[in-house]
């Protein structure tokens, strides 16, 4: 697994570098450190959301409600900020994480305890959370003038050339990478998605792993609610509409298997960055935004094909005669493994 | 081979299998088997689990192709290259667990795949419903063809399955344990249908473990053992004892190496374990170093009972004592913590996470031991994995490669190593040698002896009599969810166990 993944990650790095080189040939300055930092900063929210989505996808589920969660939580903290300007920012961020985690826990509860398929449960909450954002705000916008400067400007504060928003993404990447590879919870995500039955027999509580994956995804979506509102300096019901699909796309491009149990944090981050580079580059070279969507879609399909081919290789050839007459597709067997 | 020849049979066989052999890699499933089916006659196919009955049925229905031998229908040899070819030759099968579609109507279920068409090639609904109604009437089944399958009872579904089997102009009907899921009354109904089919001149192959039923409905029998036909003839002239002897008939004392180990104190005491639907009132004690064989027919509730011991399902009554202390097991994690582990039957599906590295599979059930302050320690994980890989003689290029790249035997070693790493007191092995070749079987048995020698208590679920008799210190037999008895190894013979498991006293 690790070899294939490294191969996949290296491939993504290479593709991203080629893209940057090609774009900078057309638009000088595209590859300047400042521009690259800008692209990373611009992709930060997608990266954070993709990591939450990855936790859910690892357990063989999907969270379609992340963008709606983001919208509701963003609206909630923006309204809190405008109504009570004296509430300090750290408390608002904690509130964003808490509200998001709560909404995620609702998804997790439905999947774990009620047994509703994740795609249906989160399709339902997608609508509900947006509706809640509407009910909460009465359809009104929270404008720049209603929010405090600290609320709006903190994520934009540059530190060593990168705004705090970008540093937040780096911090989340570091935390999630540690959690996924170095904690029992992270391991249980891979086990629960890789072979739920085997995980059950090994004492891993598969349902609970899913529940906490949804909660993590929700908490990160809540955090992004604040980040999004402050970045665009406005909160309204329709922010980030359809953005949940971008998070799934980033995961799929990054090699997170939709069948569960396979994928790395590096892959998800690179998948998000790939989308970020395309999104930032195409306007620079005067390509219409409609092409951006078509290109993203094409890349997703290619990535899925790529994933499917890798997963097929794990299959065994049970019919020996057929195996002989078929072109060899299997990986070279591990030496000494055929005992 | 002592084939009991039939008395003069007026009609020639409708279908004959002559010298049918079939092998799978490492296993000779069928070895020159002879079966003859006569029109208007029920022939019972009898044999232990693993005797080759299912393989034979799959060859007859075109799912497998035989390696050598011939299938002859009406004196002409046929060769089935597909399930469809077998159906075209008039062979149809009713399986134990029928595959039907809940959301479709009865008529659609009966004619799925061969619905009557009109001139435009569209489904001719009126013809389909009329023919379905006629078929159901012909087997005395008062079911409307318009009903949805999900609204029918189990027994009614069974009738639909029979109607489906008969919808293809069948001449040979194979019934694979058709009574397994039926109540007494429903069995009587089924037998009436079988009598009807007999009168219509169909040849019926009837598979059942229940002797009572076999003697009630069948005229002829064929006994399979280890993939060979051991005997055939008329049931009226053959006693049950003789058939049991044919099924078992071999000396099994020296097949498996069970080392004598010191049997210690009681480790596990199970009292009155019950489940609402799967098993009832199971009680026994298990001692240190002991191997307890758990024998019974498929579906006797053995796996269900063991899964309940392991916390996958909860018992409705009963208690557990482990080393004298009462324990309650609510989840597999509880069981592992208490020192009970369960190595499931389908190791591929239940055992390993194939895309995970070997070392992570080894440590999956013991993550608490390789964790410090909430963080996994990879070095310790590797150390633990290396220890058990060496002990089990695992052949792998590196412990960081996915388990899926290993051979089946080595994957099994990883699964067993994962459980040993939890340092259990009681290990439950569900069909530990099912589907593996003779050489590996011996290795697994030697390993089980070794575990017992180290003071582990073993519960071994097995459907293979030689294995049960060779390995167990004591044998518990389950029949239809209940304990049929518990025997010590001394003086125990196969016939006693088969009688207990089949209810043939």
Interface residues (C-beta under 8 A of the other chain):
Chain A: X1 X2 X178 X181 X182 X183 X184 X186 X187 X190 X191 X194 X195 X197 X198 X199 X200 X201 X202 X203 X204 X205 X261 X262 X314 X320 X331 X333 X334 X335 X336 X337 X338 X339
Chain B: X25 X310 X312 X331 X332 X333 X335 X336 X337 X342 X344 X349 X350 X351 X352 X353 X354 X355 X356 X357 X360 X364 X365 X367 X368 X371 X374 X375 X376 X378 X395 X396 X397 X400 X401 X402 X404 X405 X406 X407 X409 X410 X418
